[in-house]
Amino acid sequence: MPTNKPILIVGAGPVGLAAAHRLRWHGCGVRIIDPQAGPTALSKALVVWQRTLETLDSSLPHERFQQHKDAQILQGAIVQTAQETIGKIVLNQPGSPIPTGLLLPQSATEATLIERLREQGVEVERKTSLGDFRNDADGITCQIHSEAEGDSEAHFLWMIGADGAHSRVRHGLHLDFPGASIERRWILGDFEIDQDFDPQFIQACLSRDGIVALFPAGRRRWRIIVDGGTPGPEASSGPPTETEIQNLLDTRTSTGWTIRESFWLSEFFINERIVDNYRHGRILLAGDAAHVHSPAGGQGMNTGIQDAVNLAWKLALVTRGEAHPRLLDSYHEERHPIGARVVENSSRMIHLAMLRSPVLQRIRTLLLRHLLRTDWVAPRLRPFLSETDIHYRRTSLAQGTKGAAGLQPGDRLPNLQEAGKPIYEKLRHPGATLLIAGPKKEDWSSRLGGSELARSIIPMEIQPQGLLARTLGIQSGQAVLVRPDTYIGTFARKSGDLRPWIEMMGG
Ligand SMILES: Cc1cc2nc3c(=O)[nH]c(=O)nc-3n(C[C@H](O)[C@H](O)[C@H](O)COP(=O)(O)OP(=O)(O)OC[C@H]3O[C@@H](n4cnc5c(N)ncnc54)[C@H](O)[C@@H]3O)c2cc1C
């Protein structure tokens, strides 16, 4: 049954905000609640990677993030020991329509999402939190506590738990959060630093006593993260002092930097966990509520926002009655392996950074010195960090024939030039798009079937000899269906080839 009842989004961190924004973009009603009086003022996640910018681009063009006064293109990373520079990794690719990574404090990313959400007529309900809830076959009955209006009960057909690592939704569902905790204290701070280093490069200083990582964090600001050692009677705990961080800069790095002012001093401990299932009937988990891991690689917020983008178009189709609710199983099927990969890879990176054995440290330095002199690292690290290598091949929705040039259903649509513009700039609409290599040999629109889903697909002619058609491996009269999250749905030689995909969605 189609419905206009709002979907409840629990949590207005970056993931809840992205979910609310995309659901509105796809025409759904939403309520988004958060106990905090306002968005975070903290810099937390400092990099928005290319695939996050790409998947949001149809509704929130990447230029809006890039135009923020604190945004800078991430050029790469420099690896050092306490004595010398070992090498440099160049991540950005000049000429690419969307940068590999954009340095932007999480507070600014959230502000951009909030501004866009406001344009869509949605305000976050602040000082409002989810309490107990009952998850029945026909919906979720929620206790909602608002500081202004007191306690109330409300019924929703769908709920998204985007309420962070200590998720009330996850606890309310009595879910395990399997994984491990790392016995290591990490300290961090945001500082104004007296230095003239290029603020577009991250620096990692591999000292004998533990890594010091330095991230540009806005105008003249730097984030410093330091391995603070194994907690125990001999290790200190609690937030660090400015003097402690200055000492660590002096002894573990060769930067010569002097702290001028501190804005945030904190400590944290790393958990590596992921829930077994992202879908529990009418309740869906996204972001840190579903997966947590070390900040190594800067993937947490990015993975969460992409969870939200993947979920939103499917949930919108289901609530509008255009697709069967089983389509939502594909949210778990596609995104859980990505979350698991992120947990695993960030664990590898953090354990490599935490090595304490002098022999292993020496081997690490030698290996890095060698690798960073070659062309081997950047081409492998770039797609992995920027998440442009994510694909959903061999999943339920990625059926049908492969493209003639190697791309497959479930792959990311490459953002190539088409008639003088990157193709993503032409996809700034909510529905799926049918890219047809012109000239059309048949009237595709009238032959897709009469369902709402089929009617919502936007046909778009592309040049048959252009780079895009050649890369997709389609010839004149053939087509590629692109999902609203810019993954390839299916390849079609004729309009009839699209029917299985549309039927699979329940349309
Ligand atoms: C020091 C640090 C560095 C990091 N660096 C990076 C990085 O470089 N790149 C990266 O991608 N990630 C990074 N992260 C991780 C990133 O900050 C998180 O992954 C991201 O904030 C997760 O977003 P979220 O919306 O899932 O959860 P959160 O940001 O935690 O938001 C959850 C929201 O839910 C609300 N909430 C809680 N309980 C309730 C309730 N009962 N009812 C309603 N609302 C509720 C909370 O108030 C909160 O606003 C870093 C994190 C830290 C701490």
The ligand as a Gaussian input file, in Angstrom:
#p B3LYP/6-31G(d) Opt

LIG

0 1
 C       38.414000      11.603000      16.295000
 C       37.569000      11.061000      15.207000
 C       38.042000      11.118000      13.917000
 C       37.278000      10.615000      12.885000
 N       37.761000      10.716000      11.614000
 C       37.003000      10.278000      10.584000
 C       37.417000      10.493000       9.218000
 O       38.462000      11.077000       8.931000
 N       36.599000      10.037000       8.235000
 C       35.415000       9.406000       8.503000
 O       34.700000       9.029000       7.551000
 N       34.998000       9.204000       9.778000
 C       35.756000       9.634000      10.815000
 N       35.314000       9.500000      12.098000
 C       34.071000       8.780000      12.344000
 C       32.854000       9.661000      12.158000
 O       32.917000      10.781000      13.004000
 C       31.615000       8.823000      12.448000
 O       31.707000       7.641000      11.675000
 C       30.343000       9.563000      12.089000
 O       30.101000      10.640000      12.958000
 C       29.164000       8.600000      12.197000
 O       27.999000       9.283000      11.860000
 P       26.594000       8.769000      12.388000
 O       25.608000       9.765000      11.887000
 O       26.432000       7.337000      12.076000
 O       26.684000       8.834000      13.976000
 P       26.917000      10.092000      14.925000
 O       27.709000      11.133000      14.251000
 O       27.414000       9.533000      16.210000
 O       25.451000      10.672000      15.123000
 C       24.473000       9.965000      15.857000
 C       23.430000      10.951000      16.355000
 O       22.388000      10.198000      17.002000
 C       21.944000      10.935000      18.121000
 N       21.259000      10.025000      19.068000
 C       21.826000       9.206000      19.969000
 N       20.856000       8.586000      20.693000
 C       19.664000       9.008000      20.213000
 C       18.303000       8.732000      20.556000
 N       17.961000       7.874000      21.545000
 N       17.312000       9.362000      19.869000
 C       17.633000      10.227000      18.846000
 N       18.909000      10.517000      18.487000
 C       19.919000       9.925000      19.164000
 C       23.214000      11.554000      18.673000
 O       22.930000      12.689000      19.475000
 C       23.973000      11.924000      17.408000
 O       23.737000      13.250000      16.991000
 C       36.036000      10.014000      13.157000
 C       35.566000       9.971000      14.463000
 C       36.299000      10.487000      15.479000
 C       35.784000      10.449000      16.890000

